[in-house]
Amino acid sequence: MSRNLGGDERDAIALAMARIVGGEHVLTDEAARRDYAHDRLPYANFCAREGRLAGVLPRLVVRPGTRAELAEIVKFAFENKVQIIPFGNGSGVLGGAIPISREMTIDLRRLDRILSFDAEDAMVTVEAGMNGAAFEQALNEKGYTCGHYPQSMEISTVGGWVACRGGGQASSRYGKIEDIVIGLSAVMPDGSPLMVRPVPRRAAGPSVADILIGGEGGFGIVDTVTLRIYRKPEVERGVTLAFPTLAAALDCAREIMQAEIRPQIARIYDEAESSERMEGLSGFDDHPILAIYAFCGQAPLAGAEEELALAIARRHGAIIADNEPYRHWKKNRFFVYSQVWQAKGYYNDTIEIAARWSVLPSLYEAIRAKVKEIYPSTYFGAHWSHIYPEGACQYMTMRLPPMPSDEAMRIHARLWDCAETLALDYGGTISHHHGVGIFRNAWLERELGGGLKLLQSLKAAIDPDNLMNPGKVGMKAPDGAVSVPHG
């Protein structure tokens, strides 16, 4: 595989990496490498319960401490044809960080500094390996927020947000990560630097940044990001509503967004998820659909938006409910519940798609019916967050009870195919904010059409030896690579 190394390749690579970063930042023992052989892909967790890997161990792990070291590592990999995978904090749920061949993993977490804070221009530049919660806390201490709050906030990195094209819980107000990023720098496959300078907007050809935002390390490794920042809201006004029907709740959300009201939080739960959140509360027999909203900013503006939104909600039959569901969500908003179910032997997974308002109700019913047809005892629940004037993200939880693994894996594959295929059949998208990784490769050609060939051609041009996170986001897998189901 490597043209210049000779001898024991791993030892030779490790020695070269030690010269760049120091021996203590090169990991070659099996126990250490095993920690980098997975992310939070549920399928990988299912495999781990059986004592096996979804992919393979990385050849070795290297931890650069500076952007110059990262560039030197990538240049070495390019010159010696060593496949590489960037690793943030392993919080992705689609296998984007899983080695499938003989890749070397590059752990970016030592790149964890805020490089500049600019209140006048309302922007901050941060290294890609900084923990999301630590980054937000640092901004909060200065009276600011970046507005990006993924559920994985405490276990993800800023670079991971960018690589997977993430969306945070307040996206209806602040936008998704691509709306917040105004500049970045990256190391290209040959080790050369790429800089997208932070400006309010540019019309200088297609967006170069968008090749990297969502590229999952396949087109270059992002090492710094410049993001918009916002003053911390003066107030945050949370409210819990209960609706007579799901259709009424979705229509209300649509009207709120089309009225140019921008809630910080908007979450509508189907009956299954609503009943869990209403447990212990009374008076909702005729209003089984729960929704929570939050309005933030300066007090007069937040109050006005709340008043206008509540007027719309009342027209759709909503009642203002006990606010405990909102308080509970706020307290636990970054808790990762899936790990609890996995530990109990269940087969739990989440799938987020998006579609237009006009098709969402029928798409939801079609998926729910098909899920129950595939396996009647599947838990199926959904909520709609990340709402827009034209549609919303539909975030679904599917959970199988403990059962023989081979049976669960077959059902799990069918559930995924059901959700992704129906999303496409109804004119929606297969992914809203989790990205592609390896697990969504099977549906990407239908999702992107001719756009996939365009991306593959670009990949071949800038990474001719297919070294940067190969086999992910619809790109070609290396010869002899492990096949991960769906990927």
N, C-alpha and C positions, 0 to 999 in steps of 0.2 A: 504493500500500500504506500509506503513512504519511499521516495526515490533516493534520499541522501543519507539515511540513518544507518542501515546495516546492523548486524548483530541483533541483540535483544531490543526490539523497537521500544517497548515500554520503558526499559531502563534508560535508553538513549534519550527518549522524550523527557523523562523525569529529570535527567541530569541537565538537559537544556532548559527546562522550566525552572529548576533550582537556581540556575545562573541568573535568571531574570527576576524571580520573586523571592528567592531564599528557600532553602530546603524545608523549613517548617510550614511553608505554604504550598507544598506539593504532597498530595495524598495518594498513596499507592496500595495501602493494605486493604484487604477485602472488606473488613468491617466499615471502614470509612467510605469506601466507594459505594457500598450498599445504600448508604443514606442518600446518595445522588442517583440511584437507579429508578427512582419513581418521583412523581409529583402527587397530587391529590385526585388523579383520575380514579373514579370508583372501581372500574374494572381492575386496575392495578391493586387496589385494596382487596378485592375479591381473590385475586391470585395470591396475594401475600398471606391470606388466611390458610391457603393450602401449602404455604412454604415455598412458593415459586415466584419468579419475576414475570411481569408482563413483557419486559424487554430483556436487556442484558445489563451487566455492570459496565459503567464507564471504564475506559482503559486506565485513566487516572484522573485526578482532579487538581486543578491549579487555581490559586486564589490571588489574583493581582491586587495590588494596593494602590496603584496609580493608573491613570489613563495611558500614560506612556508604557507602562508594563503591559497593559491590555493590548495595545497596538503591537508591541514586540511579540507577544504570544501569538496573535492572529497572523502576523507576518511569517513567523516560524511555521505555523500550521499550513499556510498557503504554499510556502516554498518546499515543504516536505510532505504535502498531501495528507495531512492529518485532519480527520473530521472532528468538528468541535460543536459543542452545545453550550449556549449561555444559560446560566442558572441564577435566578434571583432568590426566591425563598421557597420555591417548589409548591406554590399555592394554586397553580393552574389545575383545572379539572378535566383536561382533554389530552393529556399525555404529551404536551409539547416539550417537556424537559426529559422525557424518557429516552435513554440510549437504545438504539435498535441495531447498531452495528459495532464499530470499534471506536466510538467517539471519545474524545477527551472533553470533560466537562469543565467549564470556566465559571467558577463561583464569583459573582460580582459584588458580594456583600461588604467587602472592604472598601468599596467605592461608595462611601456613605456620608458625604459632607454636603452641606449647603454652601455653594460657592459664592453666591451673591444674592442680596435682598434689596429690591428697589421699590420703595414705597411710591416715589413720584410716578414711575411708569407702571406701577402695579404688576410687578412680575418678580419671579424668583428663579434662580438657576440652581439645580441640585444634581448630584451624581446619581446614577441609575440604581445603585445598590442600596440606597437609603430605605429603611423600613418605612412603610406608609404611615403608621401611627406616630412614629417618632418625628417624621416630617411635618405632619399636621400639628402635632403638639408644639413644635418649634415655631410654626406660623402663628398658632393661637397665642403664644407668649408675646408676640409682637402685635396682637390685635387683628390678625388676618386668618383667612382660611383659603385653601385651594379649591374648595367646593367639590372635591372628588372623594366620596365615601363608599368604597366597595365593601361588601360584607367581609371580604378578606383583608380589610384595612390593617389589622394587627399582625397578619402573617404574610403580607405581600410587600413588594418593593415598588418604588416609583417606576423603575424601568420595566417591571412586569406589567404595570398598568398600560404602559405604552405598547409593549410588545404584543399584548393580547387585545389591544383596542378596547379597553375596558369601559364600563359605564358604572357610575356610582349611584348611591341611593337618592341623591339630590339632583339627578341629571335633568329633571324637568325644569329646574331653575338655572343651574349652572352649565348644563351641557355635559356631553360625554368627554372622554379624555382627548379625543381629537379636536374638540372645541376649546379645550383648556390649554393644550400645548401650542406655544407660539414660536418655539425654536428648539433645536436639539443638535447634538453632535453624535457622531457614530464612527465606529471603525469598520471599514468596508472589508470584503472578503480577502483582499490582497494586503491588508494591514494599513492601507492609506486612510487618512482622515476625511470625514465628510462633515461639513458645517452648514446647518440651516439657521441663518441669523434670525434673532427674534425681532419681528416687525409686526405692526398691527394686522397687515394683510399684504399679500403680493399677488400680482398677475403676471408672472414671469415664466409662463409655461406651466405644465402639469405640476402638481405638488410632489416634490421629492420626499418631503417628510412623510407623506401618506404611504410611501412604499415601506417605510420602517414602522409606522404606527399600524400594528396588526400583522407585521411580517414575522413575528415570533422568532427573531434571530436568524432567519433564513437568507436575508438580503444584506445584513450588516448587524453589528451589535451596538445598540444605543448606549452611550456612556454618560452623557449629561442631557438634562431636559430643562427647558425654560418654560414655566407655566404662568398663566394668569393667576393673580391672587385677588381676593375680595375681602373687604372689611368684615370682621365677624358681625353677624346680625345683632342689632340692638335687642330684638325680641324674637322669640320663636313661639308661635301659637299653634299648638297641636289640638286636633279635634277628632273624635271618633263618631262615625255615622253608621246607621243601619238602614238598609234599603229593602223594599219588598221583593225585588227580583234582581238577578244578575244583570239583565238587560237594562234595568233602570240605573244601576250603579255605573255600568259602562257608558251609557248615554250621558250621564252626569259628568263623568270624567272628560268625555269628548267635548261637551259644551263648555266646560271650564277652560280647557286649553284653547278652544276656538274663540272664546271670549277674551283671549290674550291675558288671562290670569295665569301666573306662574307659581304654583305651589312648590315649596322646597321638597316636600314629601307627598306622594300620592300612591296609595296602595289599595287595590280592590281585591278582596278575597272571594273565591267561590264558596259554595256552601260547606264543602268538606273542611277547608282551611278556616272558614268563619266559625264553624261550630267549635273548633279547638280553642279559638281565641275568645269565644263567648262563654266558655265553661265557667259556671259559678255565677253568671250574670242572669238577670231575669228581665222579662218584658219584651223579648225579641221574637216571639213565636211568629208574628206576622211580618217580621223584618229580619230574615235569616242571613242576609248578605252584609258583611262588614266591610267598612272602608276607613282608612285613616289618612288624614291630610295634615300638613303643617305649612304655615305661612310665616315667612321670616323677613327681616330687614328692619328698616326704621319703623317705629311703632305705628305712625299714621298709615303708612303704605301697607304694612302687614295686616293691620286691622281692616282696611278697606278691601283688600283682596279676600280676606276671610269672609267678610260680610257679603261680598258679591258671590263668592263660591257657595256659601250656605244658602243663599237665595235660589241658586240654580239647583242645589241638592233638594231643597224642599219641594220644588216644582216636580221633582222626580220621585216624590214620596218618601224621602229620607227623614229620619228622626235623629236628633243629636243624642248619642248614647253615653253611658258611663265611659269616662276617658281612660279606664284601666288598660284596655288593649293598646292604646297609643303609648302609655307610660311603659308598659311591658316591652313593647317593640323597641322603644327608645333605649331602654336599659340593656337590652340583649341584641342590639342591631348588628353587632360584629361577631356574635357567637356562631360557630359552625356546627349546626345540629347533625349533619350527616355522619360525623364521626361517632356520635352516640349510638345511632342505629347500627352502624357497621360493627361496633363493639359487641352488640347484642346478637350478632349473627344474621341480621337482615341484609337484604340487597337493596340499598338505597341509592337513588341517583336523581339528578335534577337536569332538566333540559329547558333552555330559554330560547324562544323563537320570537318573532315579531311579525305583525301584519297590520293591515289597515282596519279602521273601525268597522267598515262595511262587511268585513268577512270574519272578524274575530269571534263573534258568538257562534257562528256555524262551524268555524275551525275548532273551537274549544269542544263543542259537542261531538264533532267527528272523531277527534282524538280520544276523548273520554270513552266513547262507545267502543272504539277499536281496542283500546287498552283493556276494557272489561271483557271483550270478546277473546282477546289473546290469553288472558289469565284473570278470571273473575275475582280472585282474592287480592289482586293488586290494589294497594292504596294509591289513589290518584287524587291529587289536589293541585290547585293552580291559583296564582294571583297575578294581577296586572300592575306593574310598576313601570317606571321610565315611560311616562305618557307624553304624547306629542299631539299637535293639532290633527295629524293625519292617521294616527294609530297608536299602538302600544306594544310593549314587550309582554309576552305571556310566559310566565315562569312556572314550570310544572315540576312537581315532585312525584316520583313513582317508586314504590317500595314493595319488594317481595318479601314474604315471611321466610324464616329459616327453612331450607330445603336442600336436597343434594345439589352440589355445586354445578354439575354438568347440566342439570335441568334448569337451574337458575340462569346460567349463562345463555342458554338457548332462548329463554323467555326474555331476558334482558336485551339481547340483540334484536329481537322482534319488536320490543317496545321502542327502542331507539329508531328503528327503521319506520315504524308507524308514525312517530312524531315528526321526523324530518321529512318523510315523503309527503305526508298530509300538509305540512307547512308549505312545501313547494307547490302541491296541487292547488292550494287555495291562494297562491300568489304571494305568500309570505317569504320570510328568510329563515334559513336553518340556524342562524346564530345571531343573538343580539349583542352580547358583551362577554361571553366566555372565550370567544375565539374559535379556532379550528383544531390546533394541535395535530394529533394523528387520528383521533377518533372520528372526526367528521370528514375525513378525506373522501369517503365513499360518495358523499352527496355534493361535493364541491363543484364538479363539472356541471351538474345541472343548475347549481346556484349561480355560477359565474358565466356559464356559456363560453363564448369566445374569449372572455376575460382571463380564464384560467390559462389558455395557451399563451396569452400575452405575458402573464406573470412567469410562466415557465421559460419563455424565451428570454425575458430579462434575467432570470436566475442563471440560465446557461451562459449569458453574456458576461455577467459580473462574477460568477462563481463557476467557472467551466469545469472544475473537478468535483463540484457538488459536495463541498466540505462543510458549509455552514448549516447546521441543524437539518441534515438531509431527511427526506421522507415526511416532512411536516407541511401543513398548509397546502396540500395538493402537489407538492414537489416530489420528484423522483426519489425513491428509496435506493440506498446503495445495494450493489449486488450482494446476495447472501444475507441481507438484513432480516431480522426477526419480524414476522408478520403479526401485528397487533390487530385483533378483530376490529372490523369496520375501517381500519386504517389502510 
